[in-house]
Protein backbone atom coordinates (compact mmCIF):
# COMPACT_ATOMS: atom_id res chain seq x y z
CA UNK A 1 0.00 0.00 0.00
CA UNK A 2 2.73 2.45 0.99
CA UNK A 3 4.77 1.72 -2.14
CA UNK A 4 1.75 2.27 -4.35
CA UNK A 5 1.11 5.66 -2.73
CA UNK A 6 4.75 6.65 -3.26
CA UNK A 7 4.54 5.70 -6.94
CA UNK A 8 1.34 7.69 -7.32
CA UNK A 9 2.90 10.73 -5.61
CA UNK A 10 5.95 10.49 -7.88
CA UNK A 11 3.72 10.30 -10.96
CA UNK A 12 1.75 13.40 -9.89
CA UNK A 13 5.00 15.29 -9.25
CA UNK A 14 6.52 14.37 -12.60
CA UNK A 15 3.39 15.34 -14.53
CA UNK A 16 2.76 18.65 -12.81
CA UNK A 17 6.19 20.28 -12.40
CA UNK A 18 9.27 20.80 -14.44
CA UNK A 19 12.32 19.88 -12.42
CA UNK A 20 15.44 21.93 -13.04
CA UNK A 21 18.74 20.99 -11.39
CA UNK A 22 20.10 23.85 -9.30
CA UNK A 23 23.61 22.43 -9.08
CA UNK A 24 25.73 20.15 -11.17
CA UNK A 25 29.28 18.97 -10.67
CA UNK A 26 32.07 20.09 -12.94
CA UNK A 27 35.71 19.04 -13.08
CA UNK A 28 38.49 21.33 -14.24
CA UNK A 29 41.28 19.91 -16.39
CA UNK A 30 44.44 21.77 -17.26
CA UNK A 31 46.74 20.86 -20.12
CA UNK A 32 50.22 22.33 -20.51
CA UNK A 33 50.69 24.47 -23.64
CA UNK A 34 53.37 22.13 -25.04
CA UNK A 35 50.87 19.23 -25.23
CA UNK A 36 49.51 19.26 -28.76
CA UNK A 37 46.77 17.55 -30.76
CA UNK A 38 44.56 16.47 -27.85
CA UNK A 39 40.78 16.44 -28.21
CA UNK A 40 38.47 18.27 -25.80
CA UNK A 41 34.80 17.45 -26.30
CA UNK A 42 31.87 19.80 -25.61
CA UNK A 43 31.24 17.77 -22.45
CA UNK A 44 34.76 18.65 -21.19
CA UNK A 45 36.19 15.18 -21.74
CA UNK A 46 39.82 15.16 -22.85
CA UNK A 47 41.25 12.45 -25.10
CA UNK A 48 45.00 12.03 -25.53
CA UNK A 49 44.91 9.30 -28.19
CA UNK A 50 46.70 11.43 -30.81
CA UNK A 51 48.42 13.83 -28.40
CA UNK A 52 52.14 14.50 -28.39
CA UNK A 53 54.60 16.74 -26.57
CA UNK A 54 56.21 19.49 -28.61
CA UNK A 55 59.79 19.93 -27.52
CA UNK A 56 61.39 23.37 -27.59
CA UNK A 57 64.00 23.71 -30.35
CA UNK A 58 67.30 25.29 -29.32
PDB file of N, CA, C and O in Angstrom, chain B, residues numbered from 101:
ATOM      1  N   UNK B 101       0.824  -1.201   0.000  1.00  0.00           N
ATOM      2  CA  UNK B 101       0.000   0.000   0.000  1.00  0.00           C
ATOM      3  C   UNK B 101       0.868   1.264   0.000  1.00  0.00           C
ATOM      4  O   UNK B 101       0.634   2.196  -0.770  1.00  0.00           O
ATOM      5  N   UNK B 102       1.879   1.274   0.886  1.00  0.00           N
ATOM      6  CA  UNK B 102       2.728   2.455   0.989  1.00  0.00           C
ATOM      7  C   UNK B 102       3.492   2.680  -0.314  1.00  0.00           C
ATOM      8  O   UNK B 102       3.602   3.815  -0.777  1.00  0.00           O
ATOM      9  N   UNK B 103       4.016   1.617  -0.902  1.00  0.00           N
ATOM     10  CA  UNK B 103       4.771   1.720  -2.142  1.00  0.00           C
ATOM     11  C   UNK B 103       3.899   2.229  -3.286  1.00  0.00           C
ATOM     12  O   UNK B 103       4.355   3.006  -4.124  1.00  0.00           O
ATOM     13  N   UNK B 104       2.675   1.799  -3.314  1.00  0.00           N
ATOM     14  CA  UNK B 104       1.747   2.271  -4.345  1.00  0.00           C
ATOM     15  C   UNK B 104       1.482   3.771  -4.195  1.00  0.00           C
ATOM     16  O   UNK B 104       1.424   4.496  -5.188  1.00  0.00           O
ATOM     17  N   UNK B 105       1.323   4.230  -2.962  1.00  0.00           N
ATOM     18  CA  UNK B 105       1.115   5.660  -2.727  1.00  0.00           C
ATOM     19  C   UNK B 105       2.338   6.476  -3.129  1.00  0.00           C
ATOM     20  O   UNK B 105       2.202   7.567  -3.682  1.00  0.00           O
ATOM     21  N   UNK B 106       3.534   5.953  -2.856  1.00  0.00           N
ATOM     22  CA  UNK B 106       4.752   6.654  -3.259  1.00  0.00           C
ATOM     23  C   UNK B 106       4.862   6.746  -4.781  1.00  0.00           C
ATOM     24  O   UNK B 106       5.255   7.783  -5.314  1.00  0.00           O
ATOM     25  N   UNK B 107       4.519   5.674  -5.474  1.00  0.00           N
ATOM     26  CA  UNK B 107       4.539   5.699  -6.940  1.00  0.00           C
ATOM     27  C   UNK B 107       3.520   6.698  -7.487  1.00  0.00           C
ATOM     28  O   UNK B 107       3.798   7.409  -8.453  1.00  0.00           O
ATOM     29  N   UNK B 108       2.369   6.748  -6.882  1.00  0.00           N
ATOM     30  CA  UNK B 108       1.335   7.691  -7.322  1.00  0.00           C
ATOM     31  C   UNK B 108       1.785   9.136  -7.072  1.00  0.00           C
ATOM     32  O   UNK B 108       1.571  10.008  -7.914  1.00  0.00           O
ATOM     33  N   UNK B 109       2.404   9.387  -5.920  1.00  0.00           N
ATOM     34  CA  UNK B 109       2.899  10.729  -5.613  1.00  0.00           C
ATOM     35  C   UNK B 109       4.005  11.132  -6.590  1.00  0.00           C
ATOM     36  O   UNK B 109       4.048  12.281  -7.031  1.00  0.00           O
ATOM     37  N   UNK B 110       4.885  10.216  -6.925  1.00  0.00           N
ATOM     38  CA  UNK B 110       5.945  10.493  -7.884  1.00  0.00           C
ATOM     39  C   UNK B 110       5.360  10.805  -9.263  1.00  0.00           C
ATOM     40  O   UNK B 110       5.830  11.715  -9.946  1.00  0.00           O
ATOM     41  N   UNK B 111       4.357  10.065  -9.663  1.00  0.00           N
ATOM     42  CA  UNK B 111       3.721  10.296 -10.961  1.00  0.00           C
ATOM     43  C   UNK B 111       3.081  11.689 -11.010  1.00  0.00           C
ATOM     44  O   UNK B 111       3.221  12.403 -12.003  1.00  0.00           O
ATOM     45  N   UNK B 112       2.384  12.069  -9.943  1.00  0.00           N
ATOM     46  CA  UNK B 112       1.754  13.396  -9.889  1.00  0.00           C
ATOM     47  C   UNK B 112       2.821  14.489  -9.961  1.00  0.00           C
ATOM     48  O   UNK B 112       2.643  15.484 -10.663  1.00  0.00           O
ATOM     49  N   UNK B 113       3.917  14.310  -9.244  1.00  0.00           N
ATOM     50  CA  UNK B 113       5.005  15.287  -9.246  1.00  0.00           C
ATOM     51  C   UNK B 113       5.615  15.433 -10.638  1.00  0.00           C
ATOM     52  O   UNK B 113       5.837  16.551 -11.103  1.00  0.00           O
ATOM     53  N   UNK B 114       5.883  14.333 -11.292  1.00  0.00           N
ATOM     54  CA  UNK B 114       6.522  14.370 -12.603  1.00  0.00           C
ATOM     55  C   UNK B 114       5.605  14.957 -13.678  1.00  0.00           C
ATOM     56  O   UNK B 114       6.092  15.552 -14.639  1.00  0.00           O
ATOM     57  N   UNK B 115       4.318  14.804 -13.536  1.00  0.00           N
ATOM     58  CA  UNK B 115       3.386  15.337 -14.529  1.00  0.00           C
ATOM     59  C   UNK B 115       3.054  16.809 -14.313  1.00  0.00           C
ATOM     60  O   UNK B 115       2.647  17.495 -15.250  1.00  0.00           O
ATOM     61  N   UNK B 116       3.225  17.296 -13.092  1.00  0.00           N
ATOM     62  CA  UNK B 116       2.760  18.649 -12.809  1.00  0.00           C
ATOM     63  C   UNK B 116       3.869  19.698 -12.738  1.00  0.00           C
ATOM     64  O   UNK B 116       3.579  20.888 -12.856  1.00  0.00           O
ATOM     65  N   UNK B 117       5.114  19.304 -12.551  1.00  0.00           N
ATOM     66  CA  UNK B 117       6.192  20.279 -12.403  1.00  0.00           C
ATOM     67  C   UNK B 117       7.362  19.939 -13.304  1.00  0.00           C
ATOM     68  O   UNK B 117       7.648  18.776 -13.588  1.00  0.00           O
ATOM     69  N   UNK B 118       8.017  20.979 -13.737  1.00  0.00           N
ATOM     70  CA  UNK B 118       9.272  20.803 -14.437  1.00  0.00           C
ATOM     71  C   UNK B 118      10.382  20.887 -13.399  1.00  0.00           C
ATOM     72  O   UNK B 118      10.444  21.828 -12.608  1.00  0.00           O
ATOM     73  N   UNK B 119      11.237  19.911 -13.414  1.00  0.00           N
ATOM     74  CA  UNK B 119      12.317  19.877 -12.423  1.00  0.00           C
ATOM     75  C   UNK B 119      13.593  20.360 -13.103  1.00  0.00           C
ATOM     76  O   UNK B 119      14.000  19.829 -14.136  1.00  0.00           O
ATOM     77  N   UNK B 120      14.211  21.365 -12.512  1.00  0.00           N
ATOM     78  CA  UNK B 120      15.440  21.931 -13.044  1.00  0.00           C
ATOM     79  C   UNK B 120      16.531  21.749 -11.993  1.00  0.00           C
ATOM     80  O   UNK B 120      16.354  22.154 -10.844  1.00  0.00           O
ATOM     81  N   UNK B 121      17.665  21.141 -12.377  1.00  0.00           N
ATOM     82  CA  UNK B 121      18.739  20.994 -11.395  1.00  0.00           C
ATOM     83  C   UNK B 121      19.318  22.358 -11.026  1.00  0.00           C
ATOM     84  O   UNK B 121      19.547  23.193 -11.901  1.00  0.00           O
ATOM     85  N   UNK B 122      19.547  22.580  -9.770  1.00  0.00           N
ATOM     86  CA  UNK B 122      20.095  23.850  -9.304  1.00  0.00           C
ATOM     87  C   UNK B 122      21.616  23.797  -9.200  1.00  0.00           C
ATOM     88  O   UNK B 122      22.271  24.837  -9.129  1.00  0.00           O
ATOM     89  N   UNK B 123      22.176  22.593  -9.192  1.00  0.00           N
ATOM     90  CA  UNK B 123      23.613  22.431  -9.077  1.00  0.00           C
ATOM     91  C   UNK B 123      24.033  21.217  -9.882  1.00  0.00           C
ATOM     92  O   UNK B 123      23.327  20.208  -9.914  1.00  0.00           O
ATOM     93  N   UNK B 124      25.161  21.312 -10.519  1.00  0.00           N
ATOM     94  CA  UNK B 124      25.730  20.146 -11.174  1.00  0.00           C
ATOM     95  C   UNK B 124      27.238  20.199 -11.010  1.00  0.00           C
ATOM     96  O   UNK B 124      27.835  21.275 -10.995  1.00  0.00           O
ATOM     97  N   UNK B 125      27.840  19.040 -10.889  1.00  0.00           N
ATOM     98  CA  UNK B 125      29.278  18.967 -10.675  1.00  0.00           C
ATOM     99  C   UNK B 125      30.057  19.254 -11.945  1.00  0.00           C
ATOM    100  O   UNK B 125      29.579  18.990 -13.049  1.00  0.00           O
ATOM    101  N   UNK B 126      31.233  19.783 -11.790  1.00  0.00           N
ATOM    102  CA  UNK B 126      32.074  20.092 -12.938  1.00  0.00           C
ATOM    103  C   UNK B 126      33.523  19.910 -12.518  1.00  0.00           C
ATOM    104  O   UNK B 126      33.936  20.387 -11.461  1.00  0.00           O
ATOM    105  N   UNK B 127      34.284  19.225 -13.340  1.00  0.00           N
ATOM    106  CA  UNK B 127      35.706  19.038 -13.079  1.00  0.00           C
ATOM    107  C   UNK B 127      36.510  19.962 -13.969  1.00  0.00           C
ATOM    108  O   UNK B 127      36.131  20.208 -15.114  1.00  0.00           O
ATOM    109  N   UNK B 128      37.603  20.472 -13.460  1.00  0.00           N
ATOM    110  CA  UNK B 128      38.487  21.325 -14.244  1.00  0.00           C
ATOM    111  C   UNK B 128      39.724  20.526 -14.630  1.00  0.00           C
ATOM    112  O   UNK B 128      40.337  19.870 -13.788  1.00  0.00           O
ATOM    113  N   UNK B 129      40.084  20.583 -15.897  1.00  0.00           N
ATOM    114  CA  UNK B 129      41.276  19.906 -16.386  1.00  0.00           C
ATOM    115  C   UNK B 129      42.185  20.935 -17.029  1.00  0.00           C
ATOM    116  O   UNK B 129      41.738  21.784 -17.800  1.00  0.00           O
ATOM    117  N   UNK B 130      43.456  20.849 -16.704  1.00  0.00           N
ATOM    118  CA  UNK B 130      44.436  21.772 -17.259  1.00  0.00           C
ATOM    119  C   UNK B 130      45.443  20.983 -18.081  1.00  0.00           C
ATOM    120  O   UNK B 130      45.901  19.919 -17.663  1.00  0.00           O
ATOM    121  N   UNK B 131      45.783  21.505 -19.246  1.00  0.00           N
ATOM    122  CA  UNK B 131      46.743  20.859 -20.123  1.00  0.00           C
ATOM    123  C   UNK B 131      47.845  21.865 -20.415  1.00  0.00           C
ATOM    124  O   UNK B 131      47.567  23.006 -20.785  1.00  0.00           O
ATOM    125  N   UNK B 132      49.080  21.451 -20.252  1.00  0.00           N
ATOM    126  CA  UNK B 132      50.219  22.331 -20.509  1.00  0.00           C
ATOM    127  C   UNK B 132      50.222  22.766 -21.975  1.00  0.00           C
ATOM    128  O   UNK B 132      49.777  22.015 -22.844  1.00  0.00           O
ATOM    129  N   UNK B 133      50.719  23.969 -22.254  1.00  0.00           N
ATOM    130  CA  UNK B 133      50.689  24.473 -23.636  1.00  0.00           C
ATOM    131  C   UNK B 133      51.551  23.680 -24.607  1.00  0.00           C
ATOM    132  O   UNK B 133      51.328  23.768 -25.815  1.00  0.00           O
ATOM    133  N   UNK B 134      52.527  22.910 -24.133  1.00  0.00           N
ATOM    134  CA  UNK B 134      53.370  22.128 -25.036  1.00  0.00           C
ATOM    135  C   UNK B 134      52.756  20.765 -25.386  1.00  0.00           C
ATOM    136  O   UNK B 134      53.346  20.013 -26.162  1.00  0.00           O
ATOM    137  N   UNK B 135      51.602  20.438 -24.837  1.00  0.00           N
ATOM    138  CA  UNK B 135      50.872  19.226 -25.226  1.00  0.00           C
ATOM    139  C   UNK B 135      49.989  19.596 -26.413  1.00  0.00           C
ATOM    140  O   UNK B 135      49.139  20.481 -26.313  1.00  0.00           O
ATOM    141  N   UNK B 136      50.193  18.924 -27.516  1.00  0.00           N
ATOM    142  CA  UNK B 136      49.515  19.263 -28.762  1.00  0.00           C
ATOM    143  C   UNK B 136      48.607  18.126 -29.240  1.00  0.00           C
ATOM    144  O   UNK B 136      48.796  16.964 -28.881  1.00  0.00           O
ATOM    145  N   UNK B 137      47.640  18.488 -30.043  1.00  0.00           N
ATOM    146  CA  UNK B 137      46.767  17.553 -30.762  1.00  0.00           C
ATOM    147  C   UNK B 137      45.883  16.687 -29.853  1.00  0.00           C
ATOM    148  O   UNK B 137      45.536  15.566 -30.224  1.00  0.00           O
ATOM    149  N   UNK B 138      45.521  17.183 -28.690  1.00  0.00           N
ATOM    150  CA  UNK B 138      44.564  16.465 -27.851  1.00  0.00           C
ATOM    151  C   UNK B 138      43.154  16.913 -28.247  1.00  0.00           C
ATOM    152  O   UNK B 138      42.981  17.945 -28.896  1.00  0.00           O
ATOM    153  N   UNK B 139      42.167  16.140 -27.858  1.00  0.00           N
ATOM    154  CA  UNK B 139      40.783  16.443 -28.212  1.00  0.00           C
ATOM    155  C   UNK B 139      39.996  16.746 -26.949  1.00  0.00           C
ATOM    156  O   UNK B 139      39.970  15.940 -26.019  1.00  0.00           O
ATOM    157  N   UNK B 140      39.353  17.909 -26.916  1.00  0.00           N
ATOM    158  CA  UNK B 140      38.472  18.270 -25.805  1.00  0.00           C
ATOM    159  C   UNK B 140      37.061  18.344 -26.347  1.00  0.00           C
ATOM    160  O   UNK B 140      36.777  19.144 -27.238  1.00  0.00           O
ATOM    161  N   UNK B 141      36.175  17.517 -25.820  1.00  0.00           N
ATOM    162  CA  UNK B 141      34.799  17.446 -26.301  1.00  0.00           C
ATOM    163  C   UNK B 141      33.950  18.536 -25.670  1.00  0.00           C
ATOM    164  O   UNK B 141      34.369  19.135 -24.679  1.00  0.00           O
ATOM    165  N   UNK B 142      32.768  18.813 -26.214  1.00  0.00           N
ATOM    166  CA  UNK B 142      31.873  19.804 -25.605  1.00  0.00           C
ATOM    167  C   UNK B 142      31.449  19.446 -24.174  1.00  0.00           C
ATOM    168  O   UNK B 142      31.009  20.316 -23.422  1.00  0.00           O
ATOM    169  N   UNK B 143      31.578  18.192 -23.806  1.00  0.00           N
ATOM    170  CA  UNK B 143      31.237  17.768 -22.447  1.00  0.00           C
ATOM    171  C   UNK B 143      32.452  17.795 -21.528  1.00  0.00           C
ATOM    172  O   UNK B 143      32.420  17.228 -20.436  1.00  0.00           O
ATOM    173  N   UNK B 144      33.525  18.455 -21.968  1.00  0.00           N
ATOM    174  CA  UNK B 144      34.757  18.655 -21.193  1.00  0.00           C
ATOM    175  C   UNK B 144      35.533  17.368 -20.946  1.00  0.00           C
ATOM    176  O   UNK B 144      36.285  17.277 -19.975  1.00  0.00           O
ATOM    177  N   UNK B 145      35.362  16.383 -21.805  1.00  0.00           N
ATOM    178  CA  UNK B 145      36.190  15.183 -21.735  1.00  0.00           C
ATOM    179  C   UNK B 145      37.431  15.440 -22.573  1.00  0.00           C
ATOM    180  O   UNK B 145      37.350  16.071 -23.627  1.00  0.00           O
ATOM    181  N   UNK B 146      38.576  14.958 -22.113  1.00  0.00           N
ATOM    182  CA  UNK B 146      39.820  15.161 -22.847  1.00  0.00           C
ATOM    183  C   UNK B 146      40.362  13.807 -23.266  1.00  0.00           C
ATOM    184  O   UNK B 146      40.486  12.894 -22.449  1.00  0.00           O
ATOM    185  N   UNK B 147      40.685  13.684 -24.554  1.00  0.00           N
ATOM    186  CA  UNK B 147      41.247  12.449 -25.100  1.00  0.00           C
ATOM    187  C   UNK B 147      42.664  12.718 -25.592  1.00  0.00           C
ATOM    188  O   UNK B 147      42.907  13.672 -26.332  1.00  0.00           O
ATOM    189  N   UNK B 148      43.597  11.865 -25.170  1.00  0.00           N
ATOM    190  CA  UNK B 148      44.995  12.028 -25.527  1.00  0.00           C
ATOM    191  C   UNK B 148      45.460  10.972 -26.533  1.00  0.00           C
ATOM    192  O   UNK B 148      46.659  10.712 -26.632  1.00  0.00           O
ATOM    193  N   UNK B 149      44.556  10.373 -27.262  1.00  0.00           N
ATOM    194  CA  UNK B 149      44.911   9.296 -28.189  1.00  0.00           C
ATOM    195  C   UNK B 149      45.953   9.757 -29.208  1.00  0.00           C
ATOM    196  O   UNK B 149      46.915   9.033 -29.466  1.00  0.00           O
ATOM    197  N   UNK B 150      45.784  10.932 -29.785  1.00  0.00           N
ATOM    198  CA  UNK B 150      46.704  11.430 -30.806  1.00  0.00           C
ATOM    199  C   UNK B 150      47.602  12.553 -30.285  1.00  0.00           C
ATOM    200  O   UNK B 150      48.239  13.253 -31.071  1.00  0.00           O
ATOM    201  N   UNK B 151      47.653  12.722 -28.986  1.00  0.00           N
ATOM    202  CA  UNK B 151      48.416  13.826 -28.398  1.00  0.00           C
ATOM    203  C   UNK B 151      49.915  13.536 -28.444  1.00  0.00           C
ATOM    204  O   UNK B 151      50.349  12.385 -28.467  1.00  0.00           O
ATOM    205  N   UNK B 152      50.679  14.608 -28.458  1.00  0.00           N
ATOM    206  CA  UNK B 152      52.141  14.500 -28.386  1.00  0.00           C
ATOM    207  C   UNK B 152      52.687  15.735 -27.675  1.00  0.00           C
ATOM    208  O   UNK B 152      51.999  16.745 -27.521  1.00  0.00           O
ATOM    209  N   UNK B 153      53.941  15.623 -27.249  1.00  0.00           N
ATOM    210  CA  UNK B 153      54.598  16.744 -26.567  1.00  0.00           C
ATOM    211  C   UNK B 153      55.522  17.425 -27.564  1.00  0.00           C
ATOM    212  O   UNK B 153      56.358  16.783 -28.200  1.00  0.00           O
ATOM    213  N   UNK B 154      55.359  18.721 -27.687  1.00  0.00           N
ATOM    214  CA  UNK B 154      56.206  19.489 -28.607  1.00  0.00           C
ATOM    215  C   UNK B 154      57.412  19.999 -27.820  1.00  0.00           C
ATOM    216  O   UNK B 154      57.277  20.800 -26.895  1.00  0.00           O
ATOM    217  N   UNK B 155      58.572  19.526 -28.201  1.00  0.00           N
ATOM    218  CA  UNK B 155      59.793  19.927 -27.518  1.00  0.00           C
ATOM    219  C   UNK B 155      60.285  21.250 -28.056  1.00  0.00           C
ATOM    220  O   UNK B 155      60.150  21.534 -29.246  1.00  0.00           O
ATOM    221  N   UNK B 156      60.857  22.061 -27.180  1.00  0.00           N
ATOM    222  CA  UNK B 156      61.386  23.367 -27.590  1.00  0.00           C
ATOM    223  C   UNK B 156      62.670  23.134 -28.381  1.00  0.00           C
ATOM    224  O   UNK B 156      63.527  22.348 -27.975  1.00  0.00           O
ATOM    225  N   UNK B 157      62.794  23.828 -29.521  1.00  0.00           N
ATOM    226  CA  UNK B 157      63.997  23.712 -30.349  1.00  0.00           C
ATOM    227  C   UNK B 157      65.002  24.767 -29.890  1.00  0.00           C
ATOM    228  O   UNK B 157      64.641  25.918 -29.643  1.00  0.00           O
ATOM    229  N   UNK B 158      66.263  24.361 -29.779  1.00  0.00           N
ATOM    230  CA  UNK B 158      67.301  25.286 -29.320  1.00  0.00           C
ATOM    231  C   UNK B 158      68.208  25.680 -30.448  1.00  0.00           C
ATOM    232  O   UNK B 158      69.143  26.455 -30.247  1.00  0.00           O
TER     233      UNK B 158
END
